[in-house]
Amino acid sequence: MGAMISFIIPAYNEDRLLGATLDALHAAARAAADDYELIVVDDASTDATALVAERHGARVVRVEHRQIAATRNSGARAARGELLIFVDADTVVNDAVVRAAVHALRDGAAGGGAAVSFDGVVPFYAKLLLPLFVRLFRFARLAAGCFLFCSRTAFTAAGGFNEQLFCAEELAMSQALKRHGRFVVLRESVTTSGRKLRTYSGRELLRMLGALVTRGPSAVKQRQGMDIWYGERRVDPHSAIAPEASAKSIST
């Protein structure tokens, strides 16, 4: 058994999907036969996120950043492992991905990402564009935000996630890690929720993207205009998953 793996899961009001994410990580890590820990960084949730995390065997770190880069960094500071894997709270990871990530790190890589697929029904344009984005990210050696891994040594050398950024922090981190070693994008795929594509119309997404482009680099350094990441959760019309439980029912 090698160095410990720390799975770091930032979460804000994720009691609907978090349990499945944590269960999948437990199963993947056990199949890989590695020592591991799950850390859920609960960033000012108002639902049962923390209780769901505890129920599913995760250690909870409570913060009030409402900024994804700072939340990820808080998780890294609390982690005990030498291998850091950052996973979004709505993303399911299997043992093949974990094995491949650990193998890459033990083979000397500084960090990396993975291919991505969406769960459930997503709009046609997303089905059409996703394979192109997967190829582009692999060619450019960039990690998608839902899954990024690195060694603690490389994480420290890179200075962690850039806390000036309210989005695209994983792209900046990918570039920073490249300066400290090899960065790989795995062929293996993780499955992330397509809820944002289902709950925001194509017109809304295009308008948000246009606003970001118009404002230039400074746009990603403020929360304004980033409702898709920081706005209130919209009800996923295709989700059959109810909130795992209320705080009251979990605590009894």
KETORFI-959514 format. One record per atom (N, C-alpha, C, O, CB): x, y, z; residue in one letter. Coordinates in steps of 0.02 Angstrom, whole numbers, plus 50000, padded with zeros to 5 digits. Each point is the difference from the previous one (the first is absolute). Glycine has a CB too. Layout:
BEGIN
u	v	w	residuo
X	Y	Z	A
...
//
This chain:
BEGIN
u	v	w	residuo
50042	49940	50000	M
49958	50060	50000	M
50044	50062	50000	M
50047	50005	50040	M
49861	49933	50021	M
50077	50110	49893	G
50042	50058	49994	G
49974	50059	50040	G
49965	49992	50049	G
50067	49969	49839	G
49986	50099	50088	A
49981	50061	50035	A
49924	50008	50001	A
49965	49977	49954	A
50144	50076	50011	A
49866	49980	50087	M
49928	50009	50007	M
49972	50046	49945	M
50032	50047	49978	M
49979	49937	50145	M
49928	49999	49854	I
49963	50042	49954	I
49951	50041	50040	I
49962	49974	50041	I
50050	49942	49865	I
49987	50149	50082	S
49949	50044	50029	S
49953	50022	49945	S
50020	50035	49954	S
50060	50005	50137	S
49857	49939	49914	F
49949	50024	49954	F
49969	50062	50031	F
49975	49999	50056	F
50001	49883	49900	F
50026	50173	50008	I
49976	50065	50026	I
49939	50020	49959	I
50005	50010	49939	I
50113	50025	50098	I
49826	49972	49997	I
49936	50013	49966	I
49971	50066	50024	I
49972	50002	50055	I
50007	49874	49933	I
50026	50178	49974	P
49969	50063	50019	P
49924	49993	49991	P
49977	49969	49952	P
50127	50097	50015	P
49857	49963	50078	A
49927	49991	49996	A
49963	50060	50027	A
50017	50028	50052	A
49999	49849	49959	A
49933	50143	49952	Y
49953	50051	50023	Y
49930	49976	49984	Y
49981	49994	49941	Y
50104	50100	50042	Y
49875	49892	50068	N
49931	49976	49992	N
49996	49940	49952	N
49966	50003	49948	N
49994	50113	50075	N
50076	49831	49994	E
50005	49942	49957	E
49971	49936	50032	E
50023	49945	49985	E
50078	50107	49964	E
49849	49955	50095	D
49975	49940	50033	D
49964	49952	49953	D
49990	49942	50019	D
50000	50126	50084	D
49990	49954	49838	R
49967	49955	49953	R
50049	49950	49968	R
49983	49941	49993	R
49934	50150	49984	R
50142	49931	50005	L
50045	49960	49959	L
50063	49977	50037	L
50034	49954	49977	L
49923	50107	49926	L
50058	49970	50152	L
50063	49987	50034	L
50008	49927	50022	L
50054	49972	49994	L
49944	50146	50044	L
49949	49852	49987	G
50005	49931	50025	G
50025	49952	49947	G
50043	49959	50013	G
49866	50066	50066	G
50064	49981	49860	A
50021	49955	49946	A
50073	50012	49981	A
50036	49953	49985	A
49846	50045	49972	A
50139	50065	50044	T
50070	50016	49986	T
50047	49968	50051	T
50050	49970	49981	T
49914	50138	49968	T
50019	49897	50115	L
50042	49972	50052	L
50000	49924	49999	L
50052	49968	50010	L
49925	50133	50060	L
49965	49869	49918	D
49997	49927	49996	D
50045	49974	49944	D
50035	49950	50007	D
49848	50052	50038	D
50115	50032	49897	A
50041	49980	49944	A
50074	50007	50015	A
50040	49958	49980	A
49868	50077	49943	A
50111	50018	50113	L
50070	50009	50018	L
50024	49946	50049	L
50055	49974	49994	L
49932	50150	49988	L
49971	49860	50067	H
50017	49945	50046	H
50013	49936	49960	H
50051	49967	50010	H
49879	50086	50081	H
50024	49930	49864	A
50007	49937	49962	A
50062	50001	49956	A
50035	49950	49995	A
49840	50038	50006	A
50138	50069	49967	A
50058	50005	49955	A
50065	49994	50039	A
50046	49965	49978	A
49887	50107	49946	A
50072	49962	50133	A
50061	49999	50040	A
50013	49930	50029	A
50057	49977	50002	A
49927	50145	50025	A
49963	49845	49995	R
50008	49933	50028	R
50022	49951	49946	R
50041	49956	50013	R
49872	50068	50073	R
50059	49983	49854	A
50020	49957	49945	A
50073	50011	49981	A
50035	49954	49979	A
49847	50046	49979	A
50141	50062	50050	A
50070	50015	49984	A
50047	49979	50056	A
50061	50003	49992	A
49900	50092	49939	A
50011	49884	50126	A
50039	49975	50057	A
50049	50051	50026	A
50057	49983	50018	A
49930	49903	49936	A
49991	50176	50049	D
50043	50053	50026	D
49970	50030	50063	D
49939	50000	50009	D
50102	50025	49876	D
50002	50000	50160	D
49977	50037	50057	D
49973	50067	49976	D
50029	50031	49956	D
50056	49913	50120	D
49858	50077	49952	Y
49969	50060	49974	Y
49958	50034	50053	Y
49985	49971	50053	Y
50014	49978	49832	Y
49981	50113	50100	E
49954	50037	50041	E
49955	50042	49954	E
50021	50019	49946	E
50061	49984	50151	E
49858	50010	49926	L
49954	50044	49964	L
49990	50063	50041	L
49982	49997	50059	L
49960	49904	49887	L
50068	50156	50023	I
49991	50064	50034	I
49949	50041	49961	I
50012	50018	49943	I
50106	49980	50102	I
49826	50016	49987	V
49949	50044	49970	V
50010	50070	50029	V
49995	50009	50061	V
49923	49894	49922	V
50094	50145	49974	V
50008	50069	50022	V
49933	50034	49991	V
49982	50021	49944	V
50143	49982	50025	V
49838	50004	50085	D
49933	50027	49999	D
50003	50077	50002	D
50014	50029	50052	D
49940	49867	50005	D
50033	50134	49886	D
50008	50072	49994	D
49933	50036	50011	D
49966	50019	49953	D
50129	49964	49966	D
49888	50026	50144	A
49941	50039	50021	A
49934	49971	49976	A
49954	50037	49984	A
50119	50063	50015	A
49923	49834	49998	S
49937	49969	49979	S
49944	50015	50050	S
50012	50007	50060	S
50053	49902	49883	S
49874	50095	50030	T
49942	50010	50042	T
49955	49939	50001	T
49945	50002	50029	T
50060	50120	49946	T
50017	49824	49994	D
49962	49938	49999	D
50037	49947	50042	D
50039	50018	50044	D
49912	50009	49842	D
50036	49910	50100	A
50029	49946	50041	A
50066	49973	49972	A
50018	49942	50013	A
49866	50029	50021	A
50151	50069	49928	T
50063	49978	49969	T
50048	49969	50051	T
50025	49945	49990	T
49961	50144	49924	T
50027	49946	50141	A
50049	49976	50050	A
49978	49934	50030	A
50041	49956	50011	A
49991	50162	50014	A
49903	49875	49989	L
49976	49938	50031	L
50002	49942	49951	L
50016	49944	50020	L
49912	50124	50054	L
50057	49944	49863	V
50006	49948	49950	V
50073	49978	49994	V
50015	49941	49995	V
49886	50106	49942	V
50145	50002	50064	A
50072	49984	49996	A
50021	49955	50057	A
50034	49950	49990	A
49986	50159	49952	A
49960	49909	50119	E
50019	49960	50058	E
49970	49931	49997	E
50032	49950	50017	E
49976	50154	50051	E
49930	49892	49910	R
49966	49936	49996	R
50035	49953	49951	R
50000	49939	50009	R
49893	50117	50019	R
50138	49972	49921	H
50034	49961	49949	H
50076	49996	50012	H
50039	49988	49953	H
49872	50045	49966	H
50110	49977	50142	G
50069	49987	50019	G
50050	50052	49979	G
50059	49983	49992	G
49911	49902	50000	G
50010	50176	50000	A
50047	50054	49982	A
50013	50044	50061	A
49958	50008	50044	A
50001	49990	49837	A
50100	50031	50120	R
50016	50051	50049	R
49978	50067	49972	R
50014	50015	49943	R
50084	49918	50103	R
49868	50107	49994	V
49973	50063	49977	V
50043	50058	50025	V
50016	50005	50059	V
49868	49946	49941	V
50135	50092	49953	V
50034	50063	50015	V
49951	50055	49982	V
49979	50005	49943	V
50139	49947	50035	V
49865	50089	50070	R
49951	50053	49988	R
50035	50067	49987	R
50043	50021	50038	R
49874	49919	50036	R
50064	50091	49871	V
50028	50066	49982	V
49942	50044	49977	V
49945	49977	49990	V
50168	49972	49977	V
49902	50115	50025	E
49950	50047	49974	E
50034	50046	49949	E
50001	50061	50008	E
49933	49935	50101	E
50092	49973	49839	H
50034	50039	49948	H
49952	50021	49944	H
50002	50057	49977	H
50103	49880	50049	H
49852	50017	49954	R
49959	50008	49939	R
50044	50020	49941	R
49985	50045	49961	R
49917	49988	50109	R
50153	49930	49927	Q
50046	50008	49944	Q
50036	49934	49992	Q
50032	49976	50047	Q
49983	50150	49973	Q
49981	49844	49921	I
50020	49931	49991	I
50076	49990	50010	I
50019	49949	50029	I
49886	50038	49892	I
50136	50059	50057	A
50073	49991	50007	A
50020	49999	50074	A
50038	49957	50021	A
49979	50101	49868	A
49956	49989	50150	A
50016	50002	50071	A
49974	49938	50036	A
50032	49975	50046	A
49966	50150	49950	A
49944	49850	49982	T
49971	49941	50031	T
50043	49939	49986	T
50012	49960	50045	T
49874	50089	49943	T
50137	49943	49951	R
50045	49945	49983	R
50065	50004	50041	R
50023	49950	50026	R
49928	50046	49857	R
50076	50064	50123	N
50062	50008	50038	N
49991	49983	50074	N
50045	49972	50031	N
49990	50116	49888	N
49907	49929	50109	S
49987	49982	50070	S
49999	49925	50009	S
50025	49974	50050	S
49908	50131	49964	S
50039	49860	49937	G
50001	49927	50003	G
50070	49972	49997	G
50017	49952	50035	G
49871	50047	49913	G
50153	50029	50009	A
50069	49976	49993	A
50039	50011	50065	A
50040	49958	50019	A
49956	50067	49858	A
49992	50032	50155	R
50036	50014	50063	R
49980	49950	50055	R
50040	49982	50043	R
49966	50139	49926	R
49932	49856	50029	A
49976	49953	50051	A
50019	49928	49984	A
49996	49957	50044	A
49910	50121	49979	A
50114	49909	49915	A
50013	49932	49978	A
50065	49973	50030	A
50048	50036	50011	A
49890	49987	49884	A
50062	49911	50116	R
50060	49967	50026	R
50039	49963	49945	R
50058	49982	50010	R
49883	50005	50099	R
50028	50004	49834	G
50031	49960	49948	G
50054	50036	49960	G
50004	50062	50000	G
49890	49879	49993	G
50146	50019	49973	E
50051	50027	49955	E
49975	50003	49929	E
50030	50033	49958	E
50058	49922	50117	E
49857	50009	49911	L
49969	50001	49934	L
49932	50034	50007	L
49958	49976	50038	L
50103	49917	49925	L
49928	50162	50001	L
49939	50039	50008	L
49956	49992	49938	L
50023	50010	49943	L
50038	50073	50130	L
49877	49898	49938	I
49952	49993	49945	I
49939	50044	50015	I
49965	49988	50049	I
50075	49893	49925	I
49949	50169	49985	F
49945	50047	50009	F
49941	49977	49957	F
50006	49993	49939	F
50074	50103	50087	F
49863	49892	50006	V
49941	49974	49965	V
49940	50043	50017	V
49989	50015	50059	V
50058	49868	49944	V
49915	50138	49947	D
49940	50038	50013	D
49947	49956	50034	D
49999	49939	49991	D
50026	50135	49911	D
49932	49958	50137	A
49951	49964	50040	A
49946	49965	49958	A
49962	49959	50026	A
50060	50122	50064	A
49974	49936	49846	D
49950	49969	49956	D
50032	49955	49948	D
49972	49989	49946	D
49955	50109	50072	D
50132	49875	49998	T
50039	49961	49951	T
50015	49930	50026	T
50022	49992	50057	T
50029	50115	49900	T
49937	49843	50002	V
50011	49930	50019	V
50065	49975	49968	V
50010	50006	49940	V
49864	49975	50070	V
50169	49992	50032	V
50066	49977	49979	V
50004	49925	50012	V
49980	49976	50053	V
50072	50137	49973	V
49974	49850	49926	N
50006	49927	50009	N
50072	49980	50015	N
50045	50042	49999	N
49859	49942	49923	N
50106	49951	50092	D
50066	49978	50021	D
50052	50005	49944	D
50059	50008	50014	D
49886	49916	50067	D
50033	50070	49855	A
50048	50005	49945	A
50031	50069	49998	A
50060	50007	49987	A
49875	49908	49947	A
50025	50137	50079	V
50026	50068	50000	V
50049	50010	50058	V
50053	50029	49991	V
49840	50012	49956	V
50087	49935	50112	V
50044	50007	50058	V
50066	49964	49990	V
50053	50027	50014	V
49847	49983	50060	V
50097	49928	49901	R
50061	49962	49987	R
50045	50037	49951	R
50060	50005	50011	R
49879	49888	50011	R
50031	50133	49924	A
50040	50034	49949	A
50031	50064	50028	A
50058	50015	49985	A
49867	49938	49927	A
50037	50085	50128	A
50027	50061	50029	A
50058	49985	50048	A
50052	50033	49998	A
49835	50021	49991	A
50103	49896	50054	V
50052	49982	50048	V
50062	49974	49963	V
50057	50017	50019	V
49856	49955	50067	V
50077	49988	49863	H
50056	49974	49960	H
50040	50058	49969	H
50061	50000	50000	H
49875	49894	49977	H
50027	50156	49995	A
50034	50056	49969	A
50042	50039	50051	A
50057	50020	49985	A
49850	49988	49931	A
50066	50003	50143	L
50036	50037	50052	L
50061	49961	50024	L
50054	50028	50009	L
49839	50027	50026	L
50099	49880	49975	R
50056	49960	50023	R
50052	49990	49945	R
50057	49980	50014	R
49867	49962	50065	R
50056	50071	49859	D
50047	49996	49944	D
50034	50067	49988	D
50038	50008	49953	D
49891	49902	49996	D
50058	50139	50095	G
50036	50063	49996	G
49962	50059	49974	G
50028	50055	49997	G
50068	49877	49988	G
49840	50060	49997	A
49962	50057	49975	A
49987	50049	50057	A
49994	49981	50058	A
49951	49946	49855	A
50052	50137	50070	A
49983	50051	50049	A
49925	50001	50013	A
49978	50014	50055	A
50121	50054	49910	A
49862	49918	49982	G
49928	50002	50008	G
49966	49981	49935	G
50031	49980	49952	G
49980	50107	50136	G
49922	49921	49913	G
49963	49983	49939	G
49925	50006	50009	G
49976	50022	50053	G
50117	49903	49916	G
49871	50055	49979	G
49928	49999	50001	G
49975	49938	49966	G
50037	49951	49993	G
49960	50174	50006	G
49940	49875	49980	A
49970	49941	49969	A
49950	50021	49947	A
49979	50058	49998	A
50038	49875	50107	A
49963	50019	49854	A
49945	50013	49954	A
49936	50006	50041	A
49997	49979	50058	A
50060	49957	49848	A
49891	50095	50065	V
49938	50013	50036	V
49941	49979	49958	V
49999	50009	49939	V
50055	50087	50121	V
49895	49876	49973	S
49936	49988	49969	S
49945	50028	50045	S
50012	50011	50060	S
50031	49885	49880	S
49897	50115	50033	F
49944	50027	50039	F
49951	49944	50017	F
49991	49953	49961	F
50023	50159	49984	F
49954	49895	50112	D
49947	49953	50016	D
49934	50024	49969	D
49993	50059	49984	D
50066	49909	50124	D
49894	49986	49885	G
49933	50018	49980	G
49995	50031	49931	G
50045	49996	49959	G
49931	50019	50159	G
49967	50017	49871	V
49985	50032	49936	V
50028	50070	49999	V
49988	50039	50047	V
49907	49892	49940	V
50142	50086	49961	V
50026	50068	49992	V
49981	50025	49931	V
49985	49960	49956	V
50112	50018	50123	V
49902	50088	49911	P
49981	50028	49935	P
50045	49973	49944	P
50057	49979	50011	P
49902	50124	50047	P
50014	49899	49881	F
50036	49974	49943	F
50067	50035	49989	F
50050	49968	49984	F
49841	50004	49965	F
50110	50095	50061	Y
50062	50036	49989	Y
50055	49976	50047	Y
50059	50000	49981	Y
49875	50100	49981	Y
50047	49879	50100	A
50050	49975	50047	A
50027	49933	49977	A
50060	49987	50005	A
49883	50074	50089	A
50013	49896	49881	K
50023	49935	49974	K
50048	50010	49942	K
50049	49964	49992	K
49843	49983	50043	K
50094	50104	49924	L
50041	50013	49941	L
50068	50028	50019	L
50051	49982	49970	L
49845	50038	49965	L
50104	50026	50115	L
50062	50036	50016	L
50045	49962	50049	L
50061	50010	49999	L
49877	50094	49981	L
50033	49853	50062	L
50041	49967	50051	L
50060	49963	49972	L
50055	50009	50026	L
49842	49980	50041	L
50096	49968	49881	P
50059	49965	49974	P
50054	50048	49976	P
50060	49985	50005	P
49866	49921	49962	P
50054	50151	50006	L
50048	50049	49976	L
50039	50031	50059	L
50060	50009	49997	L
49866	50015	49904	L
50037	49991	50152	F
50033	50029	50059	F
50046	49949	50033	F
50054	50018	50023	F
49847	50057	49994	F
50079	49862	49986	V
50043	49948	50029	V
50066	49996	49961	V
50053	49996	50030	V
49845	49939	50009	V
50097	50065	49896	R
50061	49998	49958	R
50042	50062	50009	R
50061	49997	50004	R
49879	49932	49913	R
50027	50129	50086	L
50036	50063	50008	L
50037	50001	50067	L
50058	50020	50003	L
49857	50038	49926	L
50052	49922	50125	F
50032	50000	50066	F
50058	49951	50002	F
50051	50013	50032	F
49839	50019	50021	F
50103	49911	49913	R
50056	49952	49999	R
50058	50029	49961	R
50058	49994	50020	R
49861	49910	49989	R
50067	50127	49934	F
50052	50029	49959	F
50036	50056	50037	F
50062	50005	49998	F
49874	49965	49899	F
50026	50072	50138	A
50029	50057	50035	A
50026	49981	50069	A
50031	50041	50034	A
49891	50033	49904	A
50065	49864	50083	R
50020	49975	50066	R
49971	50045	50055	R
50035	50031	50039	R
50071	49920	49913	R
49827	50050	50050	L
49963	50038	50049	L
49950	49954	50036	L
49971	49956	49968	L
50042	50151	49963	L
49978	49903	50133	A
49952	49961	50038	A
49932	50034	50001	A
49995	50061	50008	A
50098	49893	50063	A
49854	50007	49920	A
49933	50026	50010	A
49990	50012	50075	A
50031	49966	50041	A
49924	49974	49855	A
50002	50108	50121	G
49994	50020	50070	G
49974	49946	50046	G
50014	50003	50060	G
49967	50109	49898	G
49982	49839	50016	C
49970	49950	50044	C
50050	49949	50026	C
49984	49963	50046	C
49910	50053	49892	C
50167	49979	50032	F
50048	49950	50021	F
50071	50023	49983	F
50017	50008	49942	F
49897	49901	50041	F
50126	50101	50069	L
50070	50019	49991	L
50040	49966	50055	L
49979	49999	50058	L
49991	50112	49889	L
50088	49861	50035	F
50042	49967	50049	F
50071	50027	49996	F
50022	50023	49947	F
49907	49874	50048	F
50108	50099	50060	C
50069	50023	50001	C
50034	49972	50062	C
49968	49979	50047	C
50003	50126	49888	C
50095	49897	50065	S
50037	49983	50060	S
50000	50060	50047	S
49993	50057	49977	S
50080	49862	49959	S
49934	50069	50128	R
50003	50056	50046	R
50061	50044	49986	R
49996	50061	50006	R
49945	49869	50081	R
50114	50039	49894	T
50060	50037	49985	T
49988	50050	49944	T
50019	50058	50004	T
50050	49845	50033	T
49898	50073	49909	A
49986	50044	49943	A
49948	50053	50019	A
50005	50057	49979	A
50022	49849	49942	A
49923	50074	50119	F
49949	50047	50022	F
50032	50058	50039	F
49984	50059	49988	F
49932	49848	50017	F
50129	50076	50040	T
50033	50051	50040	T
50044	50044	49956	T
50001	50061	50007	T
49997	49863	50092	T
50040	50045	49856	A
50044	50038	49955	A
49960	50048	49956	A
50023	50055	49984	A
50058	49849	50017	A
49859	50074	49978	A
49958	50042	49957	A
49965	50055	50039	A
49972	50046	49969	A
50012	49856	49957	A
50016	50094	50140	G
49968	50051	50040	G
49926	49989	50010	G
49964	50046	50022	G
50121	50031	49937	G
49891	49862	50027	G
49929	49985	50007	G
49959	50034	49946	G
50026	50028	49953	G
49992	49961	50170	G
49916	50006	49885	F
49955	50033	49953	F
50002	50075	50009	F
50006	50025	50056	F
49919	49873	49943	F
50070	50137	49946	N
50003	50074	50001	N
49936	50027	50030	N
49946	49996	49969	N
50129	50004	49929	N
49929	50029	50161	E
49941	50024	50035	E
49974	50067	49975	E
49953	50028	50028	E
50087	49910	50070	E
49991	50089	49851	Q
49973	50059	49967	Q
49945	49981	49951	Q
49962	50043	49977	Q
50149	50015	50036	Q
49885	49878	49970	L
49954	49977	49948	L
49936	49971	50031	L
50003	49961	50048	L
50094	50017	49876	L
49846	50040	50047	F
49936	49972	50021	F
49977	49945	49954	F
49952	49965	50015	F
50018	50145	50034	F
50062	49881	49895	C
49990	49943	49956	C
50064	49991	49959	C
50045	50042	50002	C
49828	49976	49992	C
50130	49927	49968	A
50059	49984	49959	A
50062	49989	50042	A
50056	50001	49973	A
49894	50066	49935	A
50041	49923	50157	E
50059	49988	50044	E
50035	49935	49983	E
50060	49993	50011	E
49883	50072	50079	E
50019	49886	49884	E
50031	49937	49982	E
50045	50007	49938	E
50049	49965	49993	E
49853	49975	50056	E
50080	50106	49906	L
50042	50012	49942	L
50064	50034	50020	L
50054	49982	49976	L
49844	50027	49951	L
50097	50040	50117	A
50060	50034	50026	A
50044	49950	50038	A
50061	50002	49995	A
49876	50107	50012	A
50032	49847	50032	M
50038	49951	50038	M
50034	49950	49953	M
50057	49980	50013	M
49863	50032	50083	M
50046	49968	49851	S
50031	49956	49951	S
50064	50031	49972	S
50052	49967	49995	S
49835	49986	49976	S
50109	50110	50011	Q
50058	50034	49973	Q
50056	50006	50052	Q
50059	49993	49985	Q
49866	50070	49937	Q
50055	49951	50141	A
50050	50007	50053	A
50036	49934	50013	A
50060	49999	50010	A
49872	50093	50042	A
50030	49854	49948	L
50030	49934	50013	L
50048	49980	49944	L
50050	49967	50014	L
49848	50000	50049	L
50088	50053	49876	K
50044	49983	49944	K
50070	50029	50010	K
50049	49972	49975	K
49852	50026	49950	K
50103	50056	50112	R
50066	50030	50012	R
50041	49960	50050	R
50059	50015	50010	R
49892	50097	49965	R
50018	49839	50056	H
50035	49961	50051	H
50001	49925	49985	H
50017	49960	50043	H
49949	50126	50040	H
50018	49896	49856	G
50004	49930	49981	G
49951	49982	49945	G
49967	50043	49971	G
50069	49932	50144	G
49960	49961	49872	R
49957	49975	49946	R
49926	50003	50021	R
49983	49984	50057	R
50111	49940	49904	R
49863	50098	49992	F
49929	50004	50013	F
49964	49956	49949	F
50012	50007	49940	F
49998	50112	50106	F
49948	49836	49977	V
49969	49951	49956	V
49923	50005	50005	V
49973	50016	50052	V
50127	49907	49961	V
49868	50065	49931	V
49927	49995	49999	V
49983	49927	49984	V
50015	49976	49945	V
49969	50146	50019	V
49986	49844	50084	L
49987	49929	49994	L
49950	49984	49945	L
49956	50040	49985	L
50070	49949	50136	L
49980	49951	49851	R
49949	49975	49953	R
49937	49980	50037	R
49945	50003	49973	R
50146	49957	49950	R
49918	50019	50139	E
49943	49980	50041	E
49954	50060	50013	E
50023	50058	50000	E
50047	49851	50054	E
49866	50077	49957	S
49951	50054	50004	S
49965	50001	50067	S
49986	49948	50029	S
49999	50044	49849	S
50000	50068	50147	V
49956	50009	50058	V
49932	50023	49974	V
49995	50028	49945	V
50103	50001	50132	V
49850	49960	49963	T
49932	50020	49980	T
49977	50056	50045	T
49993	49990	50061	T
49981	49894	49897	T
50013	50173	50013	T
49978	50057	50039	T
49927	50017	49983	T
49975	49981	49948	T
50143	50063	50057	T
49850	49992	50040	S
49929	50016	49990	S
49991	50048	49942	S
50037	50049	49992	S
49943	49932	50129	S
49969	50005	49839	G
49982	50046	49946	G
49947	50049	50020	G
49967	50031	49958	G
50063	49881	49961	G
49959	50096	50147	R
49944	50041	50025	R
50004	50073	49977	R
49948	50030	49986	R
50046	49895	50112	R
50066	50103	49898	K
50005	50070	49979	K
49978	50009	49927	K
49971	50051	49982	K
50123	49966	50100	K
49920	49933	49878	L
49978	50002	49930	L
49925	49990	49995	L
49969	50022	49951	L
50143	49936	50013	L
49859	50009	50085	R
49928	49988	50000	R
49961	50057	50032	R
49942	50012	49982	R
50081	49867	50021	R
50008	50156	50044	T
49963	50052	50037	T
50014	50071	49975	T
49964	50046	50019	T
50040	49878	50079	T
50046	50084	49860	Y
50012	50064	49967	Y
49991	49990	49925	Y
50025	49953	49971	Y
50056	50085	50120	Y
49882	50007	49879	S
49989	49995	49928	S
50064	50017	49962	S
50045	50031	50026	S
49834	49999	49990	S
50123	49947	49921	G
50057	50017	49958	G
50009	50075	49994	G
50056	50025	49996	G
49928	49868	49942	G
49960	50143	50059	R
50003	50073	49995	R
50032	50031	50062	R
50040	50046	49996	R
49858	49952	49931	R
50082	49976	50132	E
50029	50027	50063	E
50075	49986	50003	E
50039	50044	50018	E
49851	49938	50040	E
50130	49958	49924	L
50071	49983	50002	L
50040	50042	49950	L
50055	50022	50016	L
49915	49861	50018	L
50002	50128	49908	L
50034	50040	49950	L
50006	50072	50023	L
50051	50033	49988	L
49906	49892	49921	L
49991	50100	50124	R
50002	50069	50026	R
50053	50007	50054	R
50037	50050	50001	R
49842	49963	49972	R
50126	49937	50072	M
50051	50003	50052	M
50070	49997	49970	M
50045	50037	50021	M
49876	49908	50059	M
50088	50010	49871	L
50065	49994	49968	L
50018	50065	49964	L
50058	50023	50003	L
49924	49854	49983	L
49970	50153	49980	G
50012	50063	49965	G
50020	50056	50048	G
50044	50040	49985	G
49875	49924	49928	G
50048	50037	50145	A
50017	50052	50050	A
50071	49990	50026	A
50036	50049	50010	A
49843	49959	50022	A
50141	49930	49979	L
50068	49987	50023	L
50052	50021	49949	L
50050	50031	50016	L
49907	49873	50052	L
50029	50080	49869	V
50046	50018	49946	V
50004	50076	49993	V
50054	50028	49991	V
49920	49865	49949	V
49969	50140	50065	T
49998	50073	49992	T
50039	50036	50055	T
50034	50049	49986	T
49854	49939	49959	T
50106	49987	50116	R
50034	50033	50056	R
50074	49986	50003	R
50038	50035	50034	R
49856	49959	50029	R
50128	49955	49901	G
50071	49985	49998	G
50025	49961	50060	G
49960	49974	50038	G
50054	50127	49895	G
50052	49896	50077	P
50030	49959	50053	P
49974	50016	50070	P
49998	49957	50043	P
50102	50035	49887	P
49880	50070	50081	S
49976	50019	50067	S
49934	49966	50017	S
49981	49997	50058	S
50077	50112	49929	S
49907	49865	49963	A
49934	49970	50012	A
50003	49940	50046	A
49954	49988	50039	A
50011	50052	49849	A
50089	49921	50108	V
50005	49940	50041	V
50025	50015	50070	V
50009	49954	50040	V
50012	49980	49856	V
49991	50130	50119	K
50024	50020	50066	K
49945	50031	50042	K
50014	50034	50049	K
50099	49983	49902	K
49825	49970	50030	Q
49943	50025	50039	Q
49943	49950	49995	Q
49994	49963	49952	Q
50041	50158	50028	Q
49923	49879	50071	R
49944	49953	50003	R
49942	50023	49955	R
49960	49960	49978	R
50073	50009	50138	R
49963	50095	49872	Q
49946	50029	49960	Q
49996	49967	49931	Q
50050	49993	49966	Q
49963	50115	50096	Q
49927	49873	49918	G
49989	49972	49935	G
50015	49926	49995	G
49999	49971	49946	G
50027	50138	50009	G
49988	49858	50102	M
50018	49929	50000	M
49947	49958	50035	M
50016	49958	50042	M
50105	50074	49956	M
49816	49981	49985	D
49946	49965	50033	D
50004	49924	49990	D
49979	49963	50044	D
49951	50138	49941	D
50096	49877	49959	I
50003	49929	49987	I
50044	49964	50052	I
49990	49941	50014	I
49993	50082	49864	I
50064	50014	50150	W
50044	49971	50052	W
49980	50021	50070	W
50005	49961	50047	W
50087	50038	49870	W
49884	50062	50091	Y
49989	50027	50067	Y
49927	50018	50015	Y
49985	50020	50056	Y
50131	50023	49939	Y
49840	49950	49957	G
49930	50014	50011	G
49966	49943	50038	G
50030	49948	50012	G
49969	50121	49884	G
49938	49942	50122	E
49962	49948	50035	E
49989	49941	49954	E
49992	50007	49940	E
49952	50080	50130	E
50056	49853	49960	R
49989	49939	49962	R
49931	50000	49968	R
49950	50014	50034	R
50129	49925	50042	R
49918	50046	49860	R
49936	49991	49967	R
49981	49926	50002	R
50043	49956	50002	R
49979	50143	49922	R
49914	49887	50076	V
49976	49931	50003	V
50013	49967	49932	V
49977	50024	49949	V
49935	50005	50137	V
50123	49915	49915	D
50015	49962	49940	D
49937	49964	49977	D
49976	49956	50035	D
50146	50030	50000	D
49850	50031	49907	P
49938	49969	49978	P
50005	49926	49984	P
49950	49965	49999	P
50019	50145	49957	P
50092	49866	50032	H
50009	49930	49983	H
50027	49959	50058	H
50016	49940	49992	H
50003	50095	49891	H
49987	49996	50175	S
50029	49964	50057	S
49946	49963	50038	S
49949	50029	50019	S
50142	50056	49989	S
49921	49851	50003	A
49955	49960	50041	A
50025	49994	50071	A
49972	49964	50040	A
49993	49972	49858	A
50090	50100	50117	I
50032	49994	50065	I
49972	50053	50047	I
50007	50060	49986	I
50098	49893	49961	I
49865	50027	50106	A
49976	50047	50050	A
50057	50015	50048	A
50048	49962	50004	A
49834	49995	49986	A
50114	50098	50047	P
50051	50012	50051	P
50006	49939	50045	P
49949	49972	50020	P
50027	50152	49977	P
50084	49857	50018	E
50010	49937	50036	E
49960	49998	50064	E
49970	49949	50017	E
50144	50042	49934	E
49886	50063	50084	A
49960	50003	50062	A
50005	50070	50027	A
50046	50037	49984	A
49972	49841	50041	A
49936	50140	50015	S
50005	50065	50034	S
50050	49994	50057	S
50017	49945	50021	S
49863	50084	49948	S
50142	50027	50055	A
50048	50000	50056	A
49970	49963	50059	A
50036	49965	50036	A
50013	50143	49925	A
49886	49900	50049	K
49969	49968	50057	K
50000	49924	49993	K
50015	49964	50047	K
49914	50137	49968	K
50054	49874	49924	S
49995	49928	49993	S
50067	49966	50002	S
50005	49943	50022	S
49893	50074	49912	S
50154	50017	50043	I
50067	49971	50002	I
50026	49997	50071	I
50034	49952	50019	I
49989	50090	49866	I
49962	50008	50153	S
50029	50005	50067	S
49964	49955	50051	S
50024	49991	50056	S
50010	50125	49917	S
49908	49856	50008	T
49964	49958	50047	T
50021	49928	49993	T
49975	49957	50036	T
49929	50122	49961	T
//
